[in-house]
Amino acid sequence: MVVAANPHASEAGRAILRRGGTAIDAAIAVQMVLNLVEPQSSGIGGGAFLLHWSQNERKLTSFDGRETAPLAAKPTRFMKNGKPMKFREAVPGGLSVGTPGVLKMLEKIHKRHGRLPWAQLFDPAIKLSIRGFALSPRLYTLLKKADAHSFNGAARAYFFDKTGSPKPVGTILKNPAFAQALKGIARYGADYFYHGPLAKQIAKAVQTSHANKGDMTPTDLATYKALERSPICVPYRTYHVCGMGPPSSGMLTIAQVLKIIEPFYLGRIPLNRTALHLIAEAEKLAYADRKRYMADHDFIEIPQGLLDARYLTSRRALIKPTKTMGKAKPGTPVARQKRTGIDATTENNGTSHISIIDVQGNAISMTSSIEGAFGARLMVSGFLLNNELTDFSFRPKDKQGSLIANRVEPLKRPRSSMAPTMIFDRNGRLHMVVGSPGGSRIILYVLKIIIGHINWGLDAKALIEIPNFGSRNGPLELEKGPGVQMIDTGLQTLGHKNRITTMTSGVHLILHKENALIGAADPRREGVPLGD
């Protein structure tokens, strides 16, 4: 089973599985095709986090292909005249580009868990790049919202006509430059990207960009390292929920929420008022801690006590069943700890998620991103470069003068919310593979799936289709749609300031149930599940 954000990508992954490829083989093919047909969301110019389950070894590992700040980066990178730049001003151009990591990460895992030759995995994307594909309604809609002048010349010529209007839905987009880059990567490996002419081309595009010239060098690319990390796993009711640790805040925040709400009865009816109140209050507490403590733990010390039972009990005690707490404050998980500043990092949602299980039972959950839609708006050799460095706090210090954990530093990885997740049953068997795009709302979307399945017993399709909800320590956000007014009114009686809004998740999940695989793709995007 393969579930990805575009039919072309899912088809490419299934074709690799049918050739006898492993889950990681399929993931590589899927990512390359997504780069082509969903260029606004992910690709080789960006980064990713990946969980890998080896059925043979009964072992879960996690891999970090997150972008890094250039060696020349300074904490005041996004400050201008003593004030933080406006987010939209900081995104286009080279200043926001981090050293891409997805290719190094995929190659690292393929050497360990791949079966098919590396070069074969690029065939579907190369052929589609040359043959062309139809510009989709979703891609057109996103281009229509974008300013053509924010893109560099190559990207503008590819996506827009001479008047600056997006090319119409159904236009056949061919990308020979991307095909050429993939041919080099297929033949020579990831080194083709990180060394030599292509690396120089990327660095030059960053340094001479049309806006916000950057400071990435070929050395930044040549020295990039993808890392294996320890996954975070927590028991929740009769299951174990596992995901990516820092520099992603995804699973650590999810784990806090799950453990805070675990003793509460959330009912059997989805989206009941009591459950939504309790979940939102727990999310406020976790997001408050996230903002103060979570960042790249190779650079800052994250308190070990964030998942300590006594600490979470004290946080749970702040939840009142009949009244909202309003805005939560961060806790103090360790006595006499050094104070860290509270940042105001902004995250966009130009991201994609892939879930795959192969015939041997190996699985991957991979969330991949170039940050905002169309990244830094810089196209090089047919692919877009990321704007992931805007996931750092623009201010290095808070108003009290305390250093912010997620400040910019050379070679540091910006904090993420990406939450590739796997759930295991009480016997240690893989039960679900799931994840979503959505910026800092990714955490809310994945929590909805976990709670909806474990607490409310919803099946794969219903899990995705029920309205999204949650709080990022602000208003209680409710997805716009039928019936939301009734939920909204009920929560207002508890003091919640609700915000009815568009919440475009992109959840892709596979549920292992009674010797069958049940796949589901989020109807809010263009994905499909395909399996045999």
C-alpha positions as CSV (number, residue, x, y, z in Angstrom):
1,M,0.0,0.0,0.0
2,V,1.2,3.5,-0.9
3,V,-0.6,6.7,0.1
4,A,0.8,9.9,-1.3
5,A,-0.4,13.4,-2.2
6,N,-0.8,12.9,-6.0
7,P,-2.0,9.9,-8.2
8,H,1.2,10.0,-10.3
9,A,3.2,9.7,-7.1
10,S,1.2,6.8,-5.6
11,E,1.3,5.0,-9.0
12,A,5.1,5.3,-9.1
13,G,5.4,3.9,-5.5
14,R,3.1,1.0,-6.3
15,A,5.1,0.2,-9.5
16,I,8.3,0.0,-7.4
17,L,6.6,-2.3,-4.9
18,R,5.4,-4.5,-7.7
19,R,9.0,-4.9,-8.9
20,G,9.9,-6.3,-5.5
21,G,11.1,-3.0,-4.0
22,T,11.0,-2.2,-0.3
23,A,9.1,0.6,1.4
24,I,12.2,2.8,1.2
25,D,12.6,2.0,-2.5
26,A,9.0,3.1,-3.1
27,A,9.4,6.2,-1.0
28,I,12.3,7.5,-3.1
29,A,10.3,7.0,-6.3
30,V,7.3,8.7,-4.7
31,Q,9.3,11.7,-3.5
32,M,10.9,12.3,-6.9
33,V,7.5,12.3,-8.6
34,L,6.0,14.6,-5.9
35,N,8.8,17.0,-6.5
36,L,7.6,17.2,-10.1
37,V,3.8,17.2,-9.8
38,E,3.4,18.9,-6.4
39,P,6.4,21.2,-6.6
40,Q,4.9,23.7,-4.1
41,S,5.2,21.3,-1.2
42,S,8.3,19.2,-1.2
43,G,11.3,18.0,-3.2
44,I,15.1,17.6,-3.4
45,G,15.5,21.3,-2.7
46,G,14.1,20.7,0.8
47,G,14.2,18.3,3.8
48,A,12.3,15.5,5.5
49,F,11.8,13.4,8.6
50,L,11.3,9.7,8.2
51,L,10.3,6.7,10.5
52,H,11.3,3.3,9.3
53,W,9.9,0.0,10.6
54,S,11.9,-3.1,9.8
55,Q,9.6,-6.1,10.2
56,N,12.5,-8.6,10.1
57,E,14.4,-6.8,12.8
58,R,11.3,-5.7,14.7
59,K,13.0,-2.3,14.9
60,L,11.9,1.3,14.6
61,T,14.4,3.9,13.5
62,S,14.0,7.6,12.7
63,F,16.0,9.7,10.3
64,D,16.6,13.4,10.2
65,G,17.0,15.1,6.7
66,R,16.1,18.5,8.0
67,E,17.9,21.5,6.4
68,T,20.7,23.3,8.2
69,A,21.6,27.0,8.5
70,P,24.7,28.0,6.5
71,L,28.1,28.3,8.2
72,A,27.9,32.0,7.8
73,A,24.4,32.4,9.5
74,K,24.1,34.8,12.4
75,P,21.3,35.0,15.1
76,T,20.2,38.4,13.7
77,R,19.7,36.9,10.2
78,F,16.1,38.0,10.0
79,M,16.4,41.3,11.9
80,K,16.4,44.7,10.1
81,N,17.0,48.0,11.9
82,G,16.6,46.2,15.2
83,K,13.2,44.7,14.3
84,P,12.3,41.3,12.9
85,M,11.5,41.3,9.2
86,K,7.9,40.7,8.1
87,F,7.4,37.0,7.3
88,R,6.4,37.6,3.7
89,E,9.4,39.8,3.2
90,A,11.8,37.2,4.5
91,V,10.6,34.2,2.4
92,P,11.5,35.0,-1.2
93,G,15.2,34.7,-2.2
94,G,18.3,33.2,-0.8
95,L,18.3,34.4,2.8
96,S,15.6,31.8,3.8
97,V,17.2,28.8,2.1
98,G,18.6,26.1,4.3
99,T,21.0,23.4,3.1
100,P,18.7,20.7,1.6
101,G,18.8,17.3,3.3
102,V,16.2,15.0,1.8
103,L,18.5,13.3,-0.8
104,K,21.3,12.6,1.7
105,M,18.7,11.1,4.1
106,L,17.1,8.9,1.4
107,E,20.4,7.6,0.2
108,K,21.5,6.8,3.8
109,I,18.4,4.7,4.4
110,H,18.5,3.1,1.0
111,K,22.0,1.7,1.6
112,R,20.6,-0.1,4.6
113,H,17.1,-1.0,3.7
114,G,16.8,-0.8,-0.1
115,R,16.6,-3.8,-2.5
116,L,16.3,-2.3,-6.0
117,P,19.2,-0.4,-7.5
118,W,19.2,3.3,-6.7
119,A,19.2,4.3,-10.3
120,Q,15.9,2.4,-11.1
121,L,14.0,4.5,-8.5
122,F,14.3,7.7,-10.5
123,D,12.9,6.2,-13.7
124,P,9.2,7.2,-13.1
125,A,10.1,10.8,-12.3
126,I,12.5,11.1,-15.2
127,K,10.0,9.7,-17.7
128,L,7.2,12.0,-16.4
129,S,9.4,15.0,-16.5
130,I,10.1,14.4,-20.2
131,R,6.6,13.3,-21.2
132,G,4.9,16.0,-19.1
133,F,1.9,16.1,-16.8
134,A,-1.3,18.1,-16.6
135,L,-1.2,21.1,-14.3
136,S,-3.7,20.2,-11.5
137,P,-6.5,22.4,-10.1
138,R,-4.8,22.6,-6.7
139,L,-1.4,23.7,-8.2
140,Y,-3.3,26.3,-10.3
141,T,-5.2,27.6,-7.2
142,L,-2.0,28.0,-5.2
143,L,-0.2,29.8,-8.2
144,K,-3.2,32.1,-8.5
145,K,-2.7,33.2,-4.9
146,A,1.1,33.8,-5.4
147,D,2.8,36.8,-6.8
148,A,4.6,35.9,-10.1
149,H,7.2,38.6,-9.4
150,S,8.2,36.8,-6.1
151,F,9.6,33.9,-8.2
152,N,13.0,34.0,-9.9
153,G,13.1,34.0,-13.7
154,A,13.3,30.2,-14.2
155,A,10.3,29.5,-11.9
156,R,8.3,32.4,-13.4
157,A,8.8,31.0,-16.9
158,Y,7.8,27.5,-15.8
159,F,4.6,28.3,-13.8
160,F,3.3,31.6,-15.4
161,D,2.6,33.1,-18.8
162,K,4.2,36.3,-20.1
163,T,1.5,38.4,-18.3
164,G,2.2,36.9,-14.9
165,S,-0.9,34.7,-14.9
166,P,-0.7,31.1,-13.9
167,K,-0.7,28.6,-16.8
168,P,-4.2,27.2,-17.1
169,V,-5.4,23.9,-15.5
170,G,-4.6,21.0,-17.8
171,T,-1.5,22.7,-19.3
172,I,1.1,20.0,-20.0
173,L,4.2,20.9,-17.9
174,K,7.4,19.4,-19.1
175,N,10.6,19.7,-17.0
176,P,13.7,18.6,-19.0
177,A,16.0,20.4,-16.6
178,F,14.7,18.4,-13.7
179,A,15.0,15.2,-15.7
180,Q,18.6,16.0,-16.4
181,A,19.3,16.6,-12.7
182,L,17.6,13.3,-11.8
183,K,19.7,11.4,-14.3
184,G,22.9,12.7,-12.7
185,I,21.6,11.8,-9.2
186,A,20.5,8.4,-10.4
187,R,23.9,7.6,-12.0
188,Y,26.2,9.2,-9.4
189,G,24.2,9.2,-6.2
190,A,23.5,12.0,-3.9
191,D,27.0,13.3,-4.3
192,Y,25.9,14.6,-7.7
193,F,23.7,17.1,-5.8
194,Y,26.0,17.9,-2.9
195,H,29.3,18.2,-4.9
196,G,30.4,19.6,-8.2
197,P,28.5,21.7,-10.7
198,L,25.0,21.3,-9.3
199,A,26.1,22.3,-5.8
200,K,27.8,25.4,-7.3
201,Q,24.6,26.2,-9.2
202,I,22.5,26.0,-6.0
203,A,24.9,28.2,-4.1
204,K,25.1,30.7,-6.9
205,A,21.3,30.9,-7.1
206,V,21.1,31.6,-3.3
207,Q,23.9,34.2,-3.3
208,T,22.7,36.1,-6.4
209,S,18.9,35.7,-5.9
210,H,16.4,38.2,-7.1
211,A,15.5,39.1,-3.5
212,N,17.2,38.7,-0.1
213,K,20.6,37.4,-1.3
214,G,21.8,34.5,0.9
215,D,25.2,33.2,2.0
216,M,25.1,29.4,1.3
217,T,28.3,28.1,-0.2
218,P,29.3,24.8,-1.9
219,T,31.0,23.9,1.4
220,D,27.6,24.0,3.2
221,L,26.3,21.4,0.7
222,A,29.4,19.3,0.6
223,T,29.5,18.9,4.4
224,Y,25.8,18.3,5.0
225,K,25.0,15.1,7.1
226,A,21.7,13.3,7.4
227,L,21.3,11.9,10.9
228,E,19.8,8.8,12.6
229,R,17.9,9.8,15.7
230,S,16.2,8.0,18.5
231,P,12.4,7.9,18.0
232,I,10.0,9.0,20.8
233,C,7.5,6.4,21.9
234,V,4.8,6.8,24.5
235,P,2.1,4.4,25.7
236,Y,-1.4,5.6,25.2
237,R,-4.2,3.4,26.5
238,T,-3.5,0.0,24.9
239,Y,-1.2,1.3,22.2
240,H,2.3,2.7,21.7
241,V,2.5,5.9,19.7
242,C,5.9,6.6,18.1
243,G,7.3,9.5,16.2
244,M,10.2,11.9,15.4
245,G,12.1,13.6,18.2
246,P,13.8,17.0,18.0
247,P,14.6,19.1,16.0
248,S,10.9,18.3,15.2
249,S,8.6,19.3,18.0
250,G,5.9,17.0,16.5
251,M,5.9,13.9,18.6
252,L,7.1,15.5,21.8
253,T,4.1,17.8,21.7
254,I,1.8,15.0,20.7
255,A,3.1,12.8,23.5
256,Q,2.5,15.6,26.1
257,V,-1.1,16.0,24.9
258,L,-1.8,12.3,24.9
259,K,-0.4,11.7,28.4
260,I,-2.3,14.8,29.8
261,I,-5.7,13.6,28.4
262,E,-5.1,9.9,29.0
263,P,-7.0,9.7,32.4
264,F,-10.0,11.6,31.1
265,Y,-13.0,9.9,29.6
266,L,-13.5,11.5,26.1
267,G,-16.8,9.7,25.3
268,R,-17.6,7.5,22.3
269,I,-19.2,10.2,20.2
270,P,-16.7,12.1,18.0
271,L,-16.3,15.8,18.5
272,N,-18.4,15.9,21.7
273,R,-18.1,19.1,23.7
274,T,-16.4,17.7,26.7
275,A,-13.7,16.0,24.7
276,L,-13.0,19.0,22.5
277,H,-12.6,21.1,25.6
278,L,-10.3,18.7,27.3
279,I,-8.2,18.1,24.2
280,A,-7.9,21.8,23.4
281,E,-6.8,22.6,27.0
282,A,-4.1,19.9,26.9
283,E,-2.9,21.2,23.5
284,K,-2.6,24.7,25.0
285,L,-0.3,23.4,27.7
286,A,1.8,21.4,25.3
287,Y,2.1,24.2,22.8
288,A,3.2,26.6,25.6
289,D,6.0,24.2,26.5
290,R,6.9,23.7,22.8
291,K,7.4,27.5,22.3
292,R,9.8,27.8,25.1
293,Y,11.8,24.6,25.2
294,M,11.8,22.7,21.9
295,A,14.4,23.2,19.2
296,D,17.5,21.4,17.8
297,H,18.8,19.5,20.8
298,D,22.3,19.4,19.2
299,F,22.4,23.1,20.1
300,I,20.2,23.6,23.1
301,E,19.3,21.4,26.1
302,I,15.7,20.3,26.1
303,P,14.4,19.5,29.6
304,Q,14.2,15.7,30.1
305,G,11.2,16.2,32.4
306,L,8.7,17.3,29.6
307,L,7.3,13.7,29.7
308,D,7.8,13.0,33.4
309,A,4.6,11.7,34.9
310,R,4.7,14.0,37.9
311,Y,5.2,17.0,35.7
312,L,2.4,16.1,33.4
313,T,0.1,15.4,36.4
314,S,0.8,19.0,37.6
315,R,0.0,20.3,34.1
316,R,-3.2,18.2,34.0
317,A,-4.3,19.8,37.2
318,L,-4.5,23.2,35.5
319,I,-7.4,21.9,33.3
320,K,-10.9,22.8,34.6
321,P,-13.8,20.7,33.2
322,T,-16.2,23.6,33.1
323,K,-14.1,26.6,32.1
324,T,-11.2,27.3,29.7
325,M,-7.8,28.4,31.1
326,G,-7.4,31.0,28.4
327,K,-3.8,31.2,27.2
328,A,-1.5,28.7,28.9
329,K,1.9,29.5,30.3
330,P,4.9,27.2,29.9
331,G,5.6,25.0,32.9
332,T,8.9,24.3,34.8
333,P,9.7,20.6,34.2
334,V,13.1,20.9,36.0
335,A,13.7,22.9,39.1
336,R,16.2,25.7,38.9
337,Q,16.6,25.3,35.1
338,K,18.1,28.0,33.1
339,R,15.4,30.3,31.6
340,T,14.9,30.2,27.9
341,G,13.0,32.9,25.9
342,I,9.6,32.4,24.4
343,D,9.7,32.8,20.6
344,A,7.1,33.7,18.0
345,T,8.2,31.5,15.2
346,T,5.8,31.4,12.2
347,E,5.4,28.2,10.1
348,N,3.8,27.8,6.7
349,N,2.3,24.6,5.4
350,G,4.0,23.8,2.1
351,T,4.6,20.1,3.1
352,S,3.6,16.6,2.0
353,H,3.3,13.2,3.7
354,I,3.9,9.7,2.4
355,S,2.8,6.4,4.1
356,I,4.0,3.1,2.7
357,I,3.9,-0.6,3.8
358,D,5.6,-3.2,1.6
359,V,4.9,-6.9,1.1
360,Q,7.3,-7.9,3.8
361,G,5.6,-5.6,6.4
362,N,8.3,-3.0,6.4
363,A,6.9,0.5,6.6
364,I,7.9,4.2,6.2
365,S,6.2,7.3,7.5
366,M,7.8,10.3,5.8
367,T,6.9,14.0,6.1
368,S,8.8,16.1,3.5
369,S,8.8,19.8,3.0
370,I,10.2,23.0,1.3
371,E,8.3,25.0,4.1
372,G,5.9,27.5,2.6
373,A,4.1,27.0,-0.7
374,F,6.8,27.2,-3.5
375,G,9.6,27.6,-0.8
376,A,11.9,30.5,-1.5
377,R,10.5,30.9,-5.0
378,L,14.0,30.0,-6.4
379,M,14.1,27.3,-9.1
380,V,17.4,25.6,-9.9
381,S,17.7,22.8,-12.5
382,G,13.9,22.4,-12.5
383,F,13.3,22.1,-8.7
384,L,12.5,24.7,-6.1
385,L,14.7,25.6,-3.1
386,N,13.2,25.7,0.4
387,N,12.6,28.6,2.7
388,E,13.0,26.5,5.9
389,L,15.2,29.0,7.7
390,T,12.1,31.1,8.3
391,D,11.1,28.3,10.7
392,F,13.7,29.8,13.1
393,S,12.7,32.5,15.5
394,F,13.4,35.9,13.8
395,R,14.3,37.4,17.2
396,P,17.3,35.8,18.9
397,K,16.1,37.1,22.3
398,D,12.7,37.6,23.9
399,K,11.5,40.9,25.4
400,Q,13.1,40.0,28.8
401,G,16.5,39.5,27.1
402,S,16.5,35.7,27.4
403,L,18.0,33.7,24.5
404,I,15.4,31.9,22.5
405,A,16.0,28.1,22.0
406,N,15.0,28.2,18.3
407,R,17.2,31.1,17.3
408,V,19.4,31.0,14.2
409,E,22.9,29.5,14.6
410,P,25.3,28.1,12.0
411,L,24.6,24.5,11.1
412,K,21.5,24.4,13.4
413,R,18.3,22.8,12.2
414,P,15.2,24.9,12.5
415,R,12.4,23.6,14.7
416,S,9.7,21.7,12.9
417,S,6.2,20.4,13.6
418,M,6.4,17.5,11.1
419,A,5.1,14.4,12.8
420,P,5.5,11.2,10.9
421,T,3.9,8.7,13.2
422,M,3.5,4.9,13.7
423,I,1.2,3.2,16.2
424,F,1.8,-0.3,17.5
425,D,-0.7,-2.5,19.3
426,R,-0.2,-4.2,22.7
427,N,1.7,-7.1,21.1
428,G,4.1,-4.8,19.3
429,R,2.5,-5.2,15.9
430,L,2.4,-2.3,13.5
431,H,-1.2,-1.0,13.6
432,M,-1.1,2.4,11.8
433,V,1.2,4.6,9.6
434,V,0.1,8.2,9.5
435,G,1.2,11.8,9.1
436,S,0.1,15.1,7.6
437,P,1.3,18.5,6.2
438,G,0.0,21.7,7.7
439,G,2.7,23.7,9.4
440,S,2.3,24.1,13.1
441,R,-1.2,22.5,12.7
442,I,0.4,19.2,11.8
443,I,0.3,18.3,15.5
444,L,-3.4,19.0,15.7
445,Y,-4.1,16.9,12.6
446,V,-2.2,13.9,13.8
447,L,-3.7,14.1,17.3
448,K,-7.2,14.1,15.7
449,I,-6.3,10.8,14.0
450,I,-4.9,9.1,17.1
451,I,-7.7,10.2,19.4
452,G,-10.4,9.5,16.7
453,H,-9.2,6.0,16.3
454,I,-8.2,4.9,19.8
455,N,-10.9,6.8,21.7
456,W,-13.8,7.0,19.3
457,G,-13.2,3.9,17.2
458,L,-13.4,5.6,13.8
459,D,-12.3,3.8,10.7
460,A,-9.7,5.1,8.3
461,K,-12.0,7.1,6.0
462,A,-14.0,8.6,8.8
463,L,-10.8,9.5,10.7
464,I,-9.7,11.8,8.0
465,E,-13.1,13.2,7.0
466,I,-14.3,14.4,10.4
467,P,-13.7,18.1,10.8
468,N,-10.3,19.3,12.0
469,F,-10.0,21.0,15.4
470,G,-7.6,22.1,18.1
471,S,-5.8,24.9,19.8
472,R,-2.2,26.1,19.3
473,N,-2.5,28.0,22.6
474,G,-4.7,30.6,21.0
475,P,-8.3,30.4,19.9
476,L,-9.9,26.9,19.6
477,E,-9.8,26.4,15.8
478,L,-12.7,24.6,14.1
479,E,-12.7,23.6,10.5
480,K,-15.3,25.5,8.4
481,G,-18.1,23.2,7.3
482,P,-21.5,21.7,8.0
483,G,-22.5,21.5,11.6
484,V,-19.6,23.5,13.0
485,Q,-22.0,26.2,14.3
486,M,-23.5,23.7,16.8
487,I,-20.0,22.7,18.1
488,D,-19.0,26.4,18.2
489,T,-21.9,27.5,20.4
490,G,-21.4,24.6,22.8
491,L,-17.7,25.5,23.3
492,Q,-18.3,29.2,23.8
493,T,-20.4,28.4,26.9
494,L,-17.1,27.1,28.4
495,G,-15.3,30.4,27.6
496,H,-13.5,29.3,24.4
497,K,-12.8,32.0,21.8
498,N,-13.4,29.9,18.7
499,R,-12.1,30.6,15.3
500,I,-13.9,28.9,12.4
501,T,-11.4,28.7,9.6
502,T,-10.1,26.6,6.7
503,M,-7.9,23.8,8.0
504,T,-6.4,22.1,5.0
505,S,-4.8,18.9,6.4
506,G,-3.2,16.3,4.0
507,V,-3.5,13.2,6.2
508,H,-2.3,10.0,4.5
509,L,-2.7,6.8,6.6
510,I,-2.6,3.1,6.4
511,L,-4.4,1.0,8.9
512,H,-3.3,-2.6,9.4
513,K,-6.5,-4.5,10.4
514,E,-7.3,-8.3,10.3
515,N,-4.5,-9.2,7.8
516,A,-5.6,-6.4,5.5
517,L,-4.2,-2.9,4.7
518,I,-6.8,-0.1,4.6
519,G,-5.4,3.1,3.1
520,A,-7.0,6.6,3.2
521,A,-6.0,9.9,1.6
522,D,-7.2,13.3,2.7
523,P,-10.0,14.6,0.4
524,R,-8.8,18.1,1.1
525,R,-5.9,17.5,-1.3
526,E,-5.2,15.4,-4.4
527,G,-3.9,12.2,-2.8
528,V,-4.9,8.6,-3.4
529,P,-4.2,5.2,-1.7
530,L,-3.0,2.4,-4.0
531,G,-2.3,-1.1,-3.0
532,D,-2.4,-4.8,-4.0
